[in-house]
Amino acid sequence: MPRTRTLLAGLLAAAVLPLAACGSAEDPLAPSQPAGTNAGTGGASSVTIGSADFPESALLGEIYAQALEAKGVTVQRQFNIGNRETYLKAIEGGEVDILPEYTGSLTNYFDKTVTATNPDEVYDALKSKLPGGLTVLAKSTAEDKNSMVVTKETADAWSLKAIPDLVAHQDELSIAAPPEFRTRQQGLVGLKEVYNLEPKEFRPLASQATVEALKNGQVKAANIFSTDPSIAANGFVVLEDPELLFGSDNVVPLVRDDVAGSVQAPLDAVSAKLDTTALADMVKQVVVDKKDASVVAKEWLTGAGLI
């Protein structure tokens, strides 16, 4: 389930910069006021929301921020903190109170031996692995994980809805993916073991080259992360993964215990409305269409009836 979310970070640093709050010169993680103000009295009048250093994470942070602000909570933004190792130190240390996270990736970070793939089982495993002082609120159905993607033309021509449907066409199937896909369980090894699927050709390519190969018809299928903006931009079709070969990686708010009660209702409401299609479309608007993430977040929250 682990993934490295670095592809979009370099593409869109500028698009999310307006969202980032400025810390002190001495400590970029320091909030402009103490995190979790009044938490000890049973409610947090102010919270600090952080994010990882890639556009989707900052967008999710902005969605959480605006949802809370609509309920009267003062929010400090500390977006684009860095990688998981860095931002987890920030929340464990109290510099931030809330982070957008992913159930499978975070579970694997704390315990690589967990083998659960069902969304609820992964979520339960995560709750049992969290350090003291942290909890997760309700998970959304939105996921950002490995997926098998085809063009709409191929999906229509081969009547494809799910990965097993590719088996009937494997003698003419070519798949593009990063080189490590060849030897990973969440790759060719798993496709053979779980779905009895062996493509005629495998083309090891970098992420952007994989997208181009699929778009230009050089391959019939590709391994692309499920919220990659290229999916929405090109009308690609994500095939269902009924056996959960690619596991579960649902978007979930990671929060400090001392503010959880004050932010749970608004953030649970966000999770109840957020799905992969909506998230992928918003990422596309930010990364491809160059819209400001705060505008995209507000439009979605408004349309979902959350603000």
C-alpha positions in Angstrom: 0.0 0.0 0.0 2.9 2.5 0.5 3.2 5.2 -2.1 5.5 8.2 -2.7 3.5 11.2 -3.6 6.1 13.4 -5.3 4.9 13.6 -9.0 2.5 16.6 -8.6 4.6 18.4 -5.9 7.0 19.8 -8.5 4.3 20.6 -11.0 2.2 22.9 -8.8 4.1 24.5 -6.0 3.0 27.8 -7.3 -0.7 26.9 -7.4 -0.8 26.1 -3.7 1.5 28.8 -2.4 -1.3 31.2 -1.7 -2.7 28.7 0.7 0.4 28.3 2.8 0.6 30.2 6.1 3.9 31.7 7.0 5.6 30.5 10.2 8.3 32.2 12.0 11.7 32.6 10.3 13.3 30.4 13.0 10.8 27.6 12.6 8.7 27.1 9.4 6.3 24.8 11.3 5.5 27.3 14.0 1.9 28.4 13.9 1.2 32.1 14.2 -0.7 31.3 17.4 -0.7 28.2 19.7 -2.4 25.2 18.2 -5.6 23.9 19.8 -6.5 27.1 21.8 -9.0 26.3 24.5 -8.8 22.6 23.9 -8.5 21.9 27.6 -11.9 23.4 28.2 -13.6 20.8 25.9 -13.5 22.9 22.7 -11.0 24.3 20.3 -11.7 27.9 19.2 -8.6 27.7 17.0 -6.9 24.9 15.2 -3.9 24.5 12.9 -4.2 22.4 9.8 -1.1 21.1 8.0 -0.5 19.2 4.8 2.1 17.3 3.0 4.1 19.0 0.2 2.0 18.0 -2.8 -1.1 19.8 -4.3 -3.7 17.2 -3.4 -2.8 17.3 0.3 -2.9 21.1 0.4 -6.2 21.1 -1.4 -7.7 18.7 1.2 -6.3 20.8 3.9 -8.0 23.8 2.4 -11.3 21.9 2.2 -11.0 21.0 5.9 -10.1 24.6 6.8 -13.1 26.1 5.0 -15.5 23.5 6.4 -14.3 24.4 10.0 -14.3 28.1 9.4 -18.0 27.9 8.3 -18.7 26.5 11.7 -17.0 29.4 13.5 -13.6 27.7 14.2 -10.5 29.9 13.6 -8.1 28.1 11.4 -4.3 28.6 10.9 -2.9 27.0 7.8 0.5 25.4 7.7 0.5 23.7 4.3 3.3 22.1 2.3 5.2 21.0 5.5 7.1 18.2 3.8 7.1 14.4 3.7 5.3 12.1 6.1 8.2 11.8 8.4 8.3 15.6 8.8 4.6 16.4 9.1 3.9 13.5 11.6 6.5 15.0 13.9 4.6 18.3 13.6 1.3 16.8 14.7 2.8 14.7 17.4 4.7 17.7 18.7 1.5 19.9 18.7 2.6 22.3 16.0 -0.4 21.3 13.9 -3.7 19.7 15.0 -5.1 18.2 11.8 -3.6 16.6 8.7 -5.2 15.0 5.6 -4.0 11.4 5.4 -4.5 8.1 3.6 -5.5 5.0 5.5 -3.4 2.4 3.8 -0.3 4.4 3.4 -0.4 5.6 7.0 -1.1 2.1 8.4 1.9 0.8 6.4 4.0 3.6 7.7 3.4 2.5 11.3 3.4 -1.3 10.7 4.5 -2.8 7.4 3.3 -6.2 8.4 -0.4 -5.3 8.2 -2.0 -7.3 5.4 -5.6 -5.9 5.5 -7.0 -4.7 2.1 -10.7 -4.1 2.8 -11.3 -0.4 3.5 -13.0 -1.0 6.9 -10.3 -3.5 8.0 -7.5 -1.1 7.0 -9.2 1.7 8.8 -9.6 -0.4 12.0 -5.9 -1.5 11.7 -4.9 2.2 11.4 -6.7 3.1 14.5 -4.9 0.4 16.5 -1.5 1.5 15.2 -1.7 5.3 15.9 0.6 6.8 18.5 -1.0 8.1 21.7 -2.6 11.5 21.4 -3.7 11.0 17.8 -6.9 9.7 16.3 -8.6 9.5 12.9 -12.1 10.7 12.2 -14.5 9.2 9.7 -12.8 8.1 6.4 -14.2 9.1 3.0 -14.7 6.9 0.1 -12.2 9.0 -1.9 -9.0 7.2 -2.5 -5.6 8.0 -4.1 -4.0 4.7 -4.9 -2.6 2.5 -7.6 -5.2 1.8 -10.4 -5.4 0.2 -13.8 -6.5 2.7 -16.4 -7.6 2.4 -20.0 -8.8 4.9 -22.6 -12.5 5.2 -23.1 -12.1 3.8 -26.6 -10.5 0.7 -25.3 -13.1 0.3 -22.5 -15.9 0.5 -25.1 -14.2 -1.7 -27.7 -13.3 -4.5 -25.1 -16.4 -4.0 -22.8 -14.1 -3.3 -19.9 -15.4 -2.4 -16.4 -13.0 -4.2 -14.1 -9.5 -5.6 -14.2 -10.7 -9.3 -14.7 -12.2 -8.2 -18.0 -8.7 -7.7 -19.4 -8.0 -11.4 -19.2 -10.0 -12.1 -22.4 -7.7 -9.7 -24.2 -4.3 -10.5 -22.6 -2.9 -11.8 -25.8 -3.0 -8.3 -27.2 -2.7 -6.4 -23.9 0.3 -4.1 -23.4 0.7 -2.3 -20.0 2.8 0.7 -19.2 3.9 1.4 -15.6 6.9 2.5 -13.6 9.7 -0.1 -13.7 9.1 -1.4 -10.2 5.6 -2.5 -11.3 7.2 -5.6 -12.9 8.3 -7.2 -9.6 5.7 -5.8 -7.0 2.8 -7.6 -5.6 0.8 -4.5 -6.4 2.0 -5.0 -10.0 2.5 -7.8 -12.5 3.1 -10.3 -9.8 -0.3 -9.6 -8.2 -2.1 -9.4 -11.5 -1.0 -12.9 -12.3 -1.7 -14.3 -8.8 -4.9 -12.6 -8.1 -6.5 -12.2 -11.6 -4.5 -14.7 -13.7 -3.7 -11.8 -15.9 -0.4 -11.8 -17.9 -0.1 -9.0 -20.5 1.6 -9.7 -23.8 3.9 -6.7 -23.2 5.1 -4.7 -20.3 6.6 -1.3 -20.9 8.5 0.2 -18.0 8.1 4.0 -18.2 8.3 7.0 -15.9 4.9 8.4 -14.7 4.4 11.1 -17.3 5.7 8.8 -20.1 3.1 6.2 -19.0 0.3 8.7 -19.4 1.6 9.7 -22.9 1.9 6.1 -23.9 -1.7 5.4 -23.0 -3.0 8.6 -24.6 -1.1 8.0 -27.8 -2.3 4.4 -28.1 1.2 2.8 -27.6 -0.2 0.7 -24.8 -3.7 -0.5 -24.0 -3.6 0.0 -20.2 -1.5 1.8 -17.7 -0.8 2.0 -13.9 -1.8 5.5 -12.8 -2.7 6.8 -9.4 -6.5 7.1 -9.1 -6.7 10.9 -8.6 -3.9 11.8 -11.1 -5.3 14.8 -13.1 -4.4 13.1 -16.4 -7.4 10.7 -15.8 -10.0 13.5 -15.8 -8.1 15.5 -18.4 -8.1 12.7 -20.9 -11.3 10.9 -20.1 -9.5 7.7 -19.1 -11.5 4.9 -17.4 -10.3 3.5 -14.1 -11.1 -0.2 -14.0 -12.6 -1.7 -10.8 -10.4 -3.8 -8.6 -12.9 -6.3 -7.1 -10.2 -8.3 -5.3 -8.5 -5.2 -3.9 -5.1 -6.0 -5.3 -4.2 -2.4 -4.9 -5.5 -2.3 -1.3 -7.4 0.6 0.2 -6.1 4.1 0.7 -9.1 6.2 1.8 -8.7 9.9 2.6 -9.1 10.5 6.3 -8.4 13.4 8.7 -5.7 12.6 11.2 -6.3 14.8 14.3 -4.9 15.4 17.8 -7.2 13.9 20.5 -7.5 17.3 22.3 -9.3 18.9 19.4 -11.1 15.9 18.0 -14.4 16.6 19.7 -14.6 20.2 18.4 -13.8 19.3 14.7 -15.4 15.9 14.3 -18.9 16.9 13.1 -17.7 19.3 10.3 -14.9 17.0 9.1 -17.1 13.8 9.2 -19.6 15.7 7.0 -16.8 16.4 4.5 -15.8 12.7 4.5 -19.4 11.7 4.0 -19.5 13.7 0.7 -16.0 13.3 -0.7 -15.5 10.6 -3.3 -12.7 9.7 -5.7 -14.4 11.3 -8.7 -14.9 14.6 -6.9 -11.3 14.6 -5.6 -9.8 13.8 -8.9 -11.8 16.5 -10.6 -10.7 19.1 -8.0 -7.0 18.0 -8.4 -7.4 18.4 -12.1 -8.8 21.9 -11.7 -5.8 22.9 -9.6 -3.0 21.2 -11.4 -4.2 21.3 -15.1 -6.6 24.2 -15.1 -4.4 26.3 -12.8 -7.3 27.4 -10.6 -6.6 28.6 -7.1 -7.1 25.7 -4.6 -9.1 27.9 -2.2 -11.6 28.7 -5.0 -11.8 25.0 -6.0 -12.4 24.0 -2.3 -15.1 26.6 -1.8 -16.9 25.6 -5.0 -17.0 22.0 -4.0 -18.0 22.7 -0.4 -20.8 24.9 -1.6 -22.0 22.4 -4.1 -22.0 19.7 -1.5 -24.1 21.8 0.9 -21.4 22.0 3.5 -20.9 25.8 3.6 
